Amino acid sequence: MKDRYKLMLIVLIFAAVYYVPWESDIVRRSGLEAFMMLQEYARQHVLTCLVPAFFIAGAIAVFVSQASVIKYFGAGAKKILSYSVASVSGTILAVCSCTVLPLFAGIYSRGAGIGPATAFLYSGPAINVLAIVLTARVLGWQLGLARAVGAVVFAVVTGLLMALIFRREDAARSAGEMYLPNEEEKGRSLAQDALFMLTMVLILVFAAFARPAQGSSGLWVAVFEAKWYITGGLLIVLAVMLKGWFRREEIQSWVQSTWGFMQQILPLLGAGVLVAGFMLGRPGHAALIPEHYIQTLVGGNSVWANLFASVSGALMYFATLTEVPILQGLLGAGMGRGPALALLLAGPALSLPNMLVIAGVMGVKKTAAFCGIIVVLSTIAGMIYGWIAG
């Protein structure tokens, strides 16, 4: 961390200690909510979601050749292929807005173009099959369908706009790096590398598999009940692969790369969770900004209501699938269906914690553009859907 950022952090911490009126009941409750949210996040997401994602990111950085990333996700790659793969990745990963960060950092650091990389960044948490099915079941098939269509379209449009806005920076970034083929003999085939990566992705999917809602199909319930047996079996398969296919030096490089991503992402993520918890609290628990204010501001289908829903969703943190019961309560309290869709499209893909981390990976300017595009698109989609739904 640069010295000026360290100084800024010290000043902010001092100001919080000196000026925050901790004698106020609301402030004390908000402070407790911040740490309760951090504890909830640590218990529910760090071990089962983030740790597998960090190891996948480390593997991408070490075992996936830079030439392959450039070929399929680089600025000069065929748009149909790169955006098609990036925009539907969420149907496989089913991760939250924070878990996708190490994966995004991995492919971006290997030279992926800003367009495909941000399409992947949005689609990972937004195009979640389980969440879309639950949305349709609990909130109605119309809202579920609108969410599915909007998420796929948003991933492509966001990526294309980012590539257009930052085409010069992307071209300079590509031209400034030399991509050389890896001439060292790995001793593994492409199929073995693919199986290794697939095994880790499956570990992430099953370890993070959320408890199905009441009334879900027997298949989802059966998968949830067997998730740890499946995950354990996959870990054994992974250990056999590492023992038989990889050299000791490669494994050490993988662990070091994984640790590097952890050092880069976890501190910012923790700070973001604390701020989000202090301002907004956990679902059903009041913090500095009362929930009824949000419910009052997102009634109807005005531009303001949709914009406010988009911005609120972008700042709040939603664990995978939690946005559905939250919206169920907000809709029951009078929230318009247009703002509901706006929040569904902006919320799962963005959060205050992941904004901080994204800024650390690709810079403040690109992060602001990425978040702004999603908020504007979500607002427009919410207004259109609210008009159609009546």
C-alpha positions in Angstrom: 0.0 0.0 0.0 1.3 3.4 -0.9 2.4 5.7 1.9 -0.3 8.3 1.1 -3.0 5.7 1.3 -1.7 4.5 4.7 -1.7 8.1 5.9 -5.3 8.6 4.7 -6.4 5.4 6.4 -4.8 6.5 9.7 -6.5 9.9 9.4 -9.9 8.3 8.8 -9.5 5.9 11.7 -8.5 8.8 14.0 -11.5 10.9 12.8 -13.9 8.0 13.5 -12.5 7.5 17.0 -12.5 11.2 17.7 -15.7 12.4 16.2 -18.2 9.5 16.0 -20.8 10.0 18.8 -20.6 6.5 20.3 -22.8 7.6 23.2 -25.8 7.6 20.8 -27.9 4.4 21.0 -28.3 4.4 17.2 -24.6 4.7 16.6 -23.7 2.0 19.1 -26.3 -0.3 17.5 -24.9 0.5 14.1 -21.4 -0.3 15.3 -22.6 -3.6 16.7 -24.4 -4.4 13.4 -21.1 -3.7 11.5 -19.3 -6.4 13.5 -22.2 -8.8 13.5 -22.3 -8.5 9.7 -18.6 -9.1 9.5 -19.0 -12.2 11.8 -21.9 -13.5 9.7 -19.8 -13.0 6.5 -16.8 -14.8 8.0 -19.0 -17.8 9.1 -21.0 -18.2 6.0 -18.8 -17.2 3.1 -15.1 -17.0 3.8 -14.4 -20.8 4.2 -17.0 -22.1 1.7 -16.9 -19.4 -0.9 -13.8 -17.1 -0.8 -11.1 -19.6 0.0 -12.0 -21.9 -2.9 -12.3 -18.8 -5.1 -8.8 -17.6 -4.0 -7.3 -21.0 -4.9 -9.0 -20.9 -8.3 -7.6 -17.4 -8.9 -4.2 -18.6 -7.9 -4.4 -21.5 -10.3 -5.5 -19.2 -13.1 -2.5 -17.0 -12.5 0.0 -19.9 -12.4 -1.3 -22.8 -14.5 -3.4 -21.0 -17.2 -1.1 -19.7 -19.9 -1.2 -16.0 -20.6 -1.5 -16.7 -24.3 -4.7 -18.7 -23.8 -6.3 -15.8 -21.7 -5.3 -13.3 -24.4 -6.7 -15.6 -27.1 -10.2 -16.0 -25.6 -10.6 -12.9 -23.4 -8.0 -10.4 -24.7 -8.9 -7.0 -26.3 -8.3 -8.5 -29.7 -10.3 -11.7 -29.2 -13.4 -12.5 -31.2 -16.2 -10.7 -29.4 -18.9 -13.3 -30.0 -16.7 -16.0 -28.3 -15.3 -13.9 -25.4 -18.6 -12.2 -24.5 -20.6 -15.4 -24.9 -18.4 -17.3 -22.5 -18.1 -14.4 -20.0 -21.8 -13.5 -20.0 -23.1 -17.0 -19.1 -20.4 -17.9 -16.5 -22.7 -17.2 -13.7 -24.9 -20.2 -14.6 -21.9 -22.4 -13.7 -20.3 -20.5 -10.8 -23.4 -19.3 -8.8 -21.2 -17.0 -6.6 -21.9 -13.8 -4.8 -20.5 -10.3 -5.7 -17.5 -10.8 -3.4 -16.6 -14.4 -4.2 -16.3 -13.5 -7.9 -13.6 -10.9 -7.1 -10.6 -13.3 -6.9 -11.6 -15.0 -10.2 -12.0 -11.6 -11.9 -8.6 -10.5 -10.5 -7.1 -13.7 -11.8 -8.2 -13.4 -15.5 -7.6 -9.6 -15.5 -4.1 -10.0 -14.2 -3.4 -12.5 -17.0 -4.3 -10.0 -19.7 -8.0 -10.3 -20.3 -9.5 -7.3 -22.0 -11.5 -4.9 -19.9 -14.7 -5.8 -21.8 -14.8 -9.6 -21.3 -13.3 -9.2 -17.8 -16.1 -6.9 -16.6 -18.8 -9.0 -18.4 -17.5 -11.9 -16.4 -17.4 -9.8 -13.2 -21.1 -8.8 -13.6 -22.4 -12.2 -14.8 -20.7 -14.3 -12.0 -23.2 -13.2 -9.3 -26.0 -11.9 -11.5 -26.8 -14.9 -13.7 -27.3 -17.3 -10.9 -29.6 -20.2 -11.9 -30.6 -20.9 -8.3 -31.4 -17.2 -7.6 -33.4 -16.8 -10.8 -35.4 -19.9 -10.1 -36.1 -18.8 -6.5 -37.0 -15.3 -7.8 -39.6 -16.8 -10.2 -41.0 -19.1 -7.5 -41.3 -16.5 -4.7 -41.8 -13.2 -6.5 -43.5 -14.4 -9.7 -42.4 -15.8 -13.0 -42.6 -12.4 -14.7 -40.0 -10.9 -12.3 -37.8 -14.1 -12.6 -37.9 -14.0 -16.4 -37.1 -10.2 -16.4 -34.2 -10.8 -14.1 -32.8 -13.6 -16.2 -33.1 -11.7 -19.5 -31.8 -8.4 -18.0 -28.8 -10.1 -16.4 -27.6 -11.7 -19.6 -28.1 -8.5 -21.6 -26.5 -6.4 -18.9 -23.3 -8.5 -18.9 -22.8 -8.1 -22.6 -23.8 -4.4 -22.8 -21.6 -3.5 -19.7 -18.6 -5.3 -21.2 -19.0 -3.7 -24.6 -19.4 -0.2 -23.1 -16.4 -0.7 -20.8 -14.4 -1.8 -23.9 -15.5 1.2 -25.8 -14.9 3.8 -23.1 -11.4 2.4 -22.2 -10.3 1.2 -25.6 -7.2 3.3 -25.6 -6.1 2.2 -22.1 -6.9 -1.4 -23.0 -4.8 -1.2 -26.2 -1.9 0.4 -24.4 -2.1 -2.3 -21.7 -2.0 -5.0 -24.3 0.8 -3.4 -26.3 2.9 -2.9 -23.1 3.1 -6.5 -22.3 4.9 -9.3 -24.2 3.1 -12.6 -24.4 5.5 -15.4 -24.8 4.6 -19.0 -25.1 5.4 -21.2 -22.2 8.2 -23.4 -23.5 8.7 -25.2 -20.2 7.5 -28.8 -20.3 4.6 -29.1 -17.9 4.2 -32.9 -18.1 0.4 -32.5 -18.3 -2.0 -32.4 -21.2 -4.6 -29.7 -21.8 -7.3 -32.1 -20.7 -5.6 -32.7 -17.4 -5.4 -28.9 -16.7 -9.0 -28.6 -17.7 -10.0 -31.4 -15.3 -8.0 -29.8 -12.5 -9.7 -26.4 -13.0 -13.1 -28.1 -13.3 -12.6 -30.0 -10.0 -11.9 -26.7 -8.2 -14.9 -25.0 -9.7 -17.1 -27.9 -8.6 -15.7 -27.7 -5.1 -16.6 -24.0 -5.0 -20.1 -24.7 -6.4 -21.0 -27.5 -3.9 -19.2 -26.0 -0.9 -21.2 -22.7 -1.4 -24.5 -24.5 -2.2 -27.2 -22.6 -0.3 -30.0 -24.2 1.7 -33.0 -24.4 -0.7 -36.1 -22.5 0.2 -39.2 -24.3 1.5 -41.1 -26.0 -1.3 -38.0 -26.4 -3.5 -37.7 -29.5 -5.7 -36.4 -32.7 -4.2 -33.3 -32.5 -6.4 -32.1 -29.2 -4.8 -32.8 -30.6 -1.3 -30.9 -33.8 -2.1 -27.9 -31.9 -3.4 -27.8 -29.7 -0.3 -28.0 -32.7 2.0 -25.1 -34.4 0.2 -23.0 -31.3 -0.4 -20.3 -32.0 2.1 -20.0 -35.7 0.9 -19.6 -34.4 -2.6 -17.2 -31.7 -1.6 -15.1 -34.2 0.4 -14.9 -36.6 -2.6 -13.8 -33.8 -4.9 -11.1 -32.7 -2.4 -9.8 -36.3 -2.5 -9.8 -36.2 -6.3 -8.0 -32.8 -6.2 -5.3 -34.2 -3.9 -4.7 -37.2 -6.2 -4.3 -34.8 -9.1 -1.8 -32.6 -7.3 0.2 -35.7 -6.2 0.3 -37.2 -9.6 0.3 -34.3 -12.1 2.1 -31.4 -10.5 5.7 -30.8 -9.4 6.5 -29.5 -6.0 7.7 -26.1 -7.4 4.4 -25.6 -9.2 2.3 -26.3 -6.1 4.4 -23.8 -4.2 3.9 -21.1 -6.9 0.2 -21.8 -6.8 0.0 -21.3 -3.0 2.1 -18.1 -3.2 -0.2 -16.7 -5.9 -3.3 -17.6 -3.9 -1.8 -15.9 -0.8 -1.1 -12.8 -2.9 -4.7 -12.5 -3.9 -5.8 -13.0 -0.3 -3.5 -10.1 0.8 -4.8 -7.9 -1.9 -8.5 -8.5 -1.5 -9.4 -9.6 2.1 -8.5 -6.3 3.9 -10.5 -4.2 1.5 -13.4 -6.7 1.6 -13.5 -6.7 5.4 -13.4 -2.9 5.5 -16.3 -2.7 3.0 -18.4 -5.2 5.0 -17.9 -3.1 8.2 -19.0 0.1 6.4 -22.0 -1.5 4.8 -23.1 -3.1 8.1 -22.7 0.2 9.9 -24.7 2.2 7.4 -27.4 -0.4 6.4 -27.2 -3.3 8.8 -28.2 -6.9 8.2 -31.5 -7.8 6.7 -34.2 -7.3 9.4 -31.8 -5.4 11.7 -31.8 -1.6 11.8 -28.6 0.4 11.6 -27.7 4.0 10.9 -30.1 4.2 7.9 -33.5 2.8 8.9 -35.1 0.2 6.6 -38.5 2.0 6.5 -36.8 5.0 4.8 -35.8 2.7 1.9 -39.2 1.2 1.7 -40.8 4.7 1.6 -38.5 5.9 -1.2 -38.9 3.0 -3.6 -42.7 3.0 -4.0 -44.2 3.5 -7.4 -42.3 3.6 -10.7 -40.7 7.0 -10.9 -37.2 7.7 -12.2 -36.2 8.6 -8.6 -37.6 5.4 -7.1 -35.8 3.2 -9.7 -32.6 5.2 -9.4 -32.7 5.0 -5.6 -33.4 1.2 -5.7 -30.4 0.8 -8.1 -28.0 2.9 -5.9 -29.2 1.2 -2.7 -28.8 -2.2 -4.2 -25.4 -1.3 -5.5 -24.2 -0.3 -2.0 -25.8 -3.1 0.0 -24.2 -6.5 0.3 -26.4 -9.5 -0.6 -25.2 -13.0 0.1 -26.3 -15.4 -2.6 -30.1 -15.9 -2.6 -30.7 -13.5 0.3 -31.9 -10.7 -2.0 -35.1 -12.7 -2.7 -36.6 -12.8 0.8 -35.4 -9.2 1.4 -37.4 -8.1 -1.7 -40.3 -10.2 -0.7 -40.6 -8.1 2.4 -40.0 -4.8 0.6 -42.7 -5.6 -2.0 -45.1 -6.5 0.8 -44.4 -3.1 2.3 -45.3 -1.2 -0.9 -42.2 -1.3 -3.1 -42.9 -1.0 -6.8 -42.1 -3.9 -9.1 -40.0 -1.7 -11.3 -37.6 -0.7 -8.5 -37.7 -4.3 -7.3 -36.2 -5.4 -10.7 -33.7 -2.5 -10.6 -32.5 -3.7 -7.2 -32.3 -7.3 -8.4 -30.1 -6.3 -11.3 -27.8 -4.0 -9.4 -27.7 -5.6 -6.0 -26.3 -9.1 -6.4 -23.6 -7.9 -8.8 -22.4 -4.9 -6.8 -21.7 -4.0 -3.2 -19.7 -1.5 -1.3 -17.1 -4.2 -0.3 -16.6 -5.4 -3.9 -16.4 -1.8 -5.2 -13.3 -1.2 -3.0 -11.7 -4.4 -4.2 -12.4 -3.7 -7.9 -10.9 -0.3 -7.5 -7.7 -1.9 -6.2 -7.6 -4.3 -9.2 -8.4 -2.0 -12.1 -8.4 1.5 -10.7 -10.9 4.1 -9.5 -11.8 5.4 -12.9 -12.7 2.1 -14.4 -14.6 1.0 -11.2 -16.7 4.2 -11.2 -17.6 3.7 -14.9 -18.4 0.0 -14.3 -20.7 0.8 -11.3 -22.2 3.8 -13.1 -23.1 1.7 -16.2 -24.8 -0.9 -14.0 -26.8 1.7 -12.0 -28.0 3.5 -15.1 -28.9 0.2 -16.9 -30.8 -1.1 -13.8 -32.7 2.2 -13.5 -33.8 2.0 -17.2 -34.7 -1.6 -17.0 -36.7 -1.0 -13.8 -38.7 1.8 -15.4 -39.4 -0.3 -18.5 -40.5 -3.3 -16.5 -42.6 -1.2 -14.1 -44.4 0.3 -17.1 -45.0 -3.1 -18.7 -46.1 -4.7 -15.4 -48.5 -1.8 -14.7 
